[in-house]
């Protein structure tokens, strides 16, 4: 999907706000091309929602709408003076009520190929790593079992 201009983006966010929350979105929303590890963020001091444009171009529309709804949960709770942070019960409850995702899926362009794979002998947990790990020095973080290197 092509990128939206600022007016279209605001209209989309306001429409989702009206549908999911029965409340209007009255502040600013924009794309932030510098976001890399997240789909979006809400900045309470500015009452600003920033969205990662890569999620609109690389992922499906449902994923992008889910990110908007997640950020709207932060926005509406903050405006109402309720707990709007991830750890707050009110935030988690509103996520469930609106069908908003807790986390966004990783972008296909940001997926990394791991060079090393380690397996715990005891609990069989797999660790994927970019750098090599000294198996004589480190053990499994879950059960303290011995790690063995797996060949890719």
Secondary structure as GFF3:
##gff-version 3
##sequence-region A 1 152
A	DSSP	alpha_helix	6	21	.	.	.	ID=ss1
A	DSSP	beta_strand	28	31	.	.	.	ID=ss2
A	DSSP	beta_strand	40	43	.	.	.	ID=ss3
A	DSSP	beta_strand	48	51	.	.	.	ID=ss4
A	DSSP	alpha_helix	54	58	.	.	.	ID=ss5
A	DSSP	alpha_helix	61	79	.	.	.	ID=ss6
A	DSSP	alpha_helix	89	98	.	.	.	ID=ss7
A	DSSP	three_ten_helix	108	110	.	.	.	ID=ss8
A	DSSP	beta_strand	116	120	.	.	.	ID=ss9
A	DSSP	beta_strand	126	129	.	.	.	ID=ss10
A	DSSP	beta_strand	147	150	.	.	.	ID=ss11
###
